[in-house]
Amino acid sequence: MFKFIYKTGERLRNPSLSNWFYFLKESETWSLASLEAYQLKKLKELITVAYSKTVYYKNIFDLSGLKPADIQSLEDLKKLPIITKNELLSFNKEIHTNLKFNKLFQANTSGTSGESLKFNREESADSFNRASIYRGYSWYQVNPWERNGYFWGYNFSRIAVLKIRMLDGLQNRFRIFNYRKESIDFFIKKLKNAKFLHGYSSMIYETAKIINTHNLEKPLNLKMVKGTSEKVFEAYQEEIQKAFGQRIISEYGAAETGIIAFECKSGNMHLNMEGVIVEEIDQEIVVTNLQMQAFPIIRYKLGDYIKLAPNTKTCECGMQHLIIEEVTGRIGQAVYGKNNTYPSLYFYYIFKNLALKQGLLLTYQVVQEVKGKLTFLIEQPLDNKQLTHLENEIEVYFKNDMEFSIEYSQNLTPNNKKLKSFISNIV
Ligand SMILES: [Zn+2]
């Protein structure tokens, strides 16, 4: 019954989805060379469209004395400049192509930081993106119409909640709206029959903790637990494993870029190479979206720190798609010392070192209210020895340029919002 509703909806909204899905199931067995050949073919198409159908890219090419024919290899992509969200916002109209599409959807990036971006995405690109997600599901034998629990934090009005419940119902989906006791009890009852869970990893983690602490009935039918759009702390895994019988896996993407990577059963995040070209430049990700022609996105600095695995790294699952070793975190705001500024990536190093050297897995949030001072909020309790280890690591990175305090045993439950690992109130 839900399969029927799903299939009908898909045919109406995303007629090309099933073709894309078959294509992706086929290309998942391709060699790296074939994948790169496909990328080059799509890149050339994209460049031609961008040059001949948009005002923005035409200007970019002309100003740098380039012609589409100058892009003959994936390496040649580097001849083009990098763009940022600022350009997508300021030249929004000029970046849209004047191509006619049968069907367009309006995409919206939720502006957690800064302005929200609106753009058109053609049906084909939208369907490709959904098919990419469903290919990831297929690795876990999950079908999109199966019963699923969804964790997504927003503050909804009463009417919005009703509407969402209805839409969720059609999609065989249920979700948690807040952390009040009765909501949690209700949600956990429903979990029993769920086949997969997905959404904010911090909320999945919170729910896992509640199940473990109160010794509640554990869902036994789960095939996949997937975190999106937030950093999955290694410290989450133990509780999640205990409550849901498996690790939480990661899906990485953004509205502008589509799905960038999806974690396979062997624990590696494979790049969605049929959809994106990913470059790592100074530890930052730069993405080209190969499938979207309504709003071409070429060499876009998404704003995350990442680390790509060497091209020679292989995966037990057999797929040759390149691997992203780590999505280290949002670049976000600078950290201010008394004299110098630092990247927020430093926090990642500090806690990574603690995990590697001391086996200490911590969930953290760092807050800066004034320059030269930081507050480290740690969820776990810390003994004196652990506290000293943390202090030492902080000093390695900030030397004498930063005062700091550490508060442990803190409740880091995000209040229906994304959990940010660094909050700066300096303007
Ligand atoms: Zn793999």
Boltz pocket constraint, residues with backbone or C-beta under 6 A from the ligand:
constraints:
  - pocket:
      binder: B
      contacts: [[A, 264], [A, 265], [A, 266], [A, 267], [A, 268], [A, 270], [A, 315], [A, 316], [A, 317], [A, 318], [A, 319]]
      max_distance: 6.0
